[in-house]
Amino acid sequence: MARTDPYRVVVWGPGYTGSQALREISRRPELELVGCLGYSASKVGKDAMAYIGEEPCGITITDDKEAVYALDADIVLYAGASLPDQSSLHDEITRLLRSGKNVVTTTAFFFPWQHGEEYVRPLEEACTQSGTTLHGTGVHPGWFVERFALTSASLCTSVSSISVREICDLSHHAGEIIAAIGFGRDPRTLGSRTRKEILSRYYFECIAGLAHQLGLALDQLTADISYVPSTRAFETAGVVVAEGTVGAVDGTWAGVVDGEPVISIRELWYLDPALVDPDITLVSPDMYEVEVKGLPVDVRTRADLFTSELHDVFGVDDRQSAANLATAVQLVQAVPSVVEAPPGILLAPGFAYPAADLRTISDPLARRPRPVPTSIR
């Protein structure tokens, strides 16, 4: 029987991504908002939809986590802030799963096995005991590598390497996000391992998950992150960038076998297009490129994202990026699949099985994933 009742949805964290998700929920009659958890005192008590400029819905934003755990809901769209210590996010998501709610999140959890058995076991046990499902999603990670690159690899029966690049103009992002990444800072102050670990948490999971899907055993995961100083002074996204401070971030994450990268992700984020590698032709503000080498064909493809919304949820011009809007859409698009999925951790759907023996890939998680050693520079 097809479902006729709306999915009862909670938004956890109505920040930039969560607020965009609220707007998408308001547009979908098959989704019903039943709760909203906020962190800021300025949001508490406000109608969740009125807060983003939509018609009031009668659901007020609360900071009472216990009340949210007790709610009768099908799913929580979890968009909490990414923190150096992720234990609080892990605990909250585990409790939500134990409370009988499915969870889809943009805060990593794309391939949690990379963090070891002690990290993933409580999540799996919560899903099994409560019949719930956890899914990590977003544009990248979540869509770009897990679906777009993997589908590109489906044109090959064997794959020797996969290289992807995300090249994004972040001048449209909210100022607090830009400042957190390190833009406008002296690059000599940004060598801390903590900051780089926050970035690497996402891409290490991403690469480890893709390798597991392909049946590839990696020796090591590496990260090499550099901060590019600006050649001029300017202000954008609420951040002042002085000459010599960070105007672009250029990082490469790789999965290595026998000393050679077989899966690589290059991230180039910039506030000034003049800082982009001159070998790169900028086609769109959000570019996603894939190169697969394999047999019987090599594959090169690209997705370009363009913003079609003229205003963000707060009615502000020029304060958004297509990638951020699409990330919120991924949360919403995942709702039916996550609610209907069997209990457990749900990987993004792919359509590629380039393994030595195609008969062995009926269920990727039938092979217990193992963490890959990491190295960050």
N, C-alpha and C positions, 0 to 999 in steps of 0.2 A: 504494500500500500504506500502510495506517495504521501509524504508528510503534508498536512494542511495547516497545522498550527505554526506560528512564527517561531523562529529560534530566539530564545531568551538570552540576551547578551549583556555582559558587564564589560565596561571599559575601565581598565586599571592604569591610571596615569594619563590624564587629559592634557599632556604637554603638546609639543608640536605634532608628533605622529598620532598620539591618541586623539587629539582634537580633530585632525583630518579624518580619522576613523569614525568619530562621532558624526561628522557630516555625511560620510558615505552610508552609515546606518540610517540616517534620516531619509535617505533616498531609496531605501530598500524595504518595501512592505513586508517581505518575508523575515525581517529582523526586527526584534522588539528590544529596546534598551530597558533593562530592569535594574541597573545599578551602575554607579560611577565612583571610583576611588581616586581622590586627589591628594597630593602632597602639600600643596600650598594653602595657607590659611585664607588667602584672598579668594580662593575658589570655593571653599567649603560653604555649603548652604545655598549656593546658586543652582538654578535649574540647569541641568547639563546641556540641553539643547539651546536654551536661551544664551548660555555662556558663549557659544560659538555663533550666535546670530541667527539661529533657527527658531521656529515656533516652540514655545515651552512644551515640555513633555510630561512634567510632573515628577521627574526623577531628579533629586537634588544630589549634588556632589558631596561626598562624605569623606572624612579621614579615618573613619572607624573600620579598621580591617576586620575585626571580629564580626561586625554586621554584614560585611561582604561575604565572609566565609559561610555565614548562616543563610545567605540568600538562596532561593530556589532559581537556579539558572542553568542553561545548557552549556554555556561557554564563557570564558573570560578572555578578552583581548588584552594581553598584558604588555604595556608599553612603558614600563618603569625605566628609570635612568640607569645607564651602564656605569658601574662603579669599580674601582680598583679591587675591592673585596666583594666578590659576588655572592657571598654566603647568605646575605639577607634576601637577595632575589631568589636564590635556590630554595631557601626555607619558605618564602611566600608562595612560590609556584608549587612546591611539594604540598603545602597545606591546601591550596586551592584544588589540587588533584584529589587529595584525600577527602575533601568536602563534597566530592561528587561532581565537580565541574571540569569539563574539558578546558584546556588552555592552549591558545596560540599566541606566540610571543615573538617580538623582534629583538630581544635581549640575548642573543646567542641561543643555545639549546638547539642548534641546527644539527649537530652531531655530537651529543654530550659524551659519548664513549671516549672521545679523545682525552677527557679529563680523568679517566680512570674509574675503576669499579666503585670506589667509595663515593664518588660524585654521582654516578648514574644509578646505582642500586636503589637509593631512596625514591628516586623518580619512578623507576620501573615498579617498585613495590606499591607505591601510591596508586599508580595506574591499575595494577592488577587487583588490588583490594577494593577499589572503588569503581572499577569498570570505566575508567576515564582515559583520555588520550592527550598527549603533549606533542606540539608541533612548533618548531622554530621556523620563522619565515621572514621575508623582507624582499627587497630588490637584489641586494648583494651584501651578504649571502642570502640565500633563500630562493632566488629565481635565476640569477645570471649564470652561476656555475651549476647549481643543482638541477636546473631544468634546461636553460638555454644552451649551455656548453655540452651538457650530457646528451641532449637531443642532437646537437651537431655531430657528436661522436657516433650517433646511431647510423651514420652513413658509412661507417667503417666496420669491418669485422675484426680488425686488430688495430690498436692504437699504440703509437710509440711515444707521443707527447701531446699535451694540451697546454696552450698558453692563452691567458686571457688578460685584458686590460680594461680597467674602468678609468675614464678620464672625465672629471666633473668640475664644473664651475660652481664653487661654493659661495660665491658672492651673493646668492639669493637666499642663503640659509639664515636662520635666526642667530643673532649675535652671540648668545651664550654657548651655542654649539661650536661656533668658529673659535671662540676664545678657548674653549676646553681642548680643542685639537692642538692649539699652540700658535695659531695665526696671530701676527702682531707681537710675538715674543722674540727675545734674543735667542737665536738658534743654539747658542752655547749653553743655554739653561735647560734645553729640552732633551738631554741625553739620558734621562732617568729610565731605568728599566720598567718602572711601573707604568708610565705613559705608553711605552711601546708594547707592553703586555696587554693593555686594554685593546689596542688595535689588533694585536696578533691573535687574541682570543677568538675573534670572529674568523679570521682567514685560516688559522690552523685547523679549526673545526671544518671549514669549507673544503680545504684540500684533503684532509683525512677522510671526509665523507665521500668525496668524489673518487678517491683512490679505492675506498672500500667497495663502492658501487661497481667499479671496474675490475675488482678482484686483484688489485695491485698492492703488493706489500712494500711500503716505503721504509727506507732506512732512517730518514731524518726529515724534520720540517725546519726550514730556516727562514729568518726574516732579516732584511736589510733596509732600514728606514732612514731617510735623510730629509732635512728641513732646508728648503731653498730660500735664501734671503732675497728680499725685494730690492730692485734697483731704483725704486722711487718711493715717495711717500704718497699715501692715499687713504681714504676711509671708505669702507663698505661693510654692509651687514652689521652695522653698529660697532665695528672694530677699527681702530686706528692702526694702520700699518706704516711704520716709519721706515725710511731707507735702511736696509741692513737687517730688518726683522723679518720674520717668516711670512712669505707670501705664497708659498706652495709647499706641499708635502709629496714626496716621491718615494714610494716603498715597494719592495718586491718580496713576496712570500713564495716559497718553493717547497715542493715535495721531492726529495732526492733519493735516487737509487744508484748505487755504485758510484757515488760522487757526482752524478749528473742530475740536473733538474728535469723531471719528467712531467710535473704539473707546476705551473707557475702563475702567480697572480701579481700583476703590477697595478698599483693604485697611484694615480696622479690627480691630486686635488689642488685647485688653484683659485686665487682671488683675482689675479691679473693674467690674462692670456699671454702677455709677453714673457712670462716665466715658464711657459710650456716648452718642453723639448722641441726644438725646431724640426726634428724628423717626424713630428706628429702633426697631421692636418686636422684642425678642429672643424668638425662638421655640425655638431650640435652641442648644447651645454652639458648633456649627459650622454656619453658615448660608451658603449659596451662592445668590445671586440673579442672574437674567439678565433684561435688558429689551432686546428687539429691536424697532426701528422699521423698517417696510418695507411692501411691498405683496405681496399684497392684505390682509395682516393685520399687526398689531403683536402681539408675544408677550411675556408676562411669566411667568416660572416660577422655582421655587426648589427646592433640595435641602437637606434638613436631615439631618445626620449625628448619630447617637447611639451611644455606646459600649455594646456588649453584653458585652465581656470584663470580668469583675469584677476581674481582676488583670492587671498587665502581665507581661512575660516574667520579671521578677525577683521576682514575687510581692508587689509593692508596691501597696497600694490607692491610688486617686486620683492616679496619676502618669502619666496618659495622656490623649490626646484622640482622638476618633473620626477626625479628619483624619490624625493621625500613623499610626494603625493602618491606615487605608485607603491611605496612601502606601506602606506596606510591601506591601500586597496588590497594588498596581499593579505593583510590581517582579515579583512572582510571576506575576500574570495575563499579563504580557507575554511570558513565556518561550516558549511555542509559536510565537507569531506572529513573534517576533524570530529564533528559530532557523530557521524555515522561510522567512523573507523573502529576496528576492534581495539580493546584496551592496549595501551603501550605507547611507545614513542614512534611517531609517524614521520618517515622520511619524505622529502619532496618527491612527487612522482617523476620518474624518468623513463626514457624510451631508448635505452642503449645497453647492449650486453657484449661489449667487445672483449671477451675473455678467451683464454686458450681453449676452453671447452664450454660451449654455449649451454650445454645441458645442466651445468652446475649453478645456474643463476636464477633459480625459481624464487628464492627469497633472500635478499642480501643480508638480512639480519639472522638468517640461519647460521651464518658464520659469525661467531662472536667477535665484534670489533675490539682491537687492542690499541692503547695509546701509542703514538709515535713520538720518539724523543725530539726535543725542540732546541733551537739555538737562535738567539736574537742579537742583532748588532745595532 
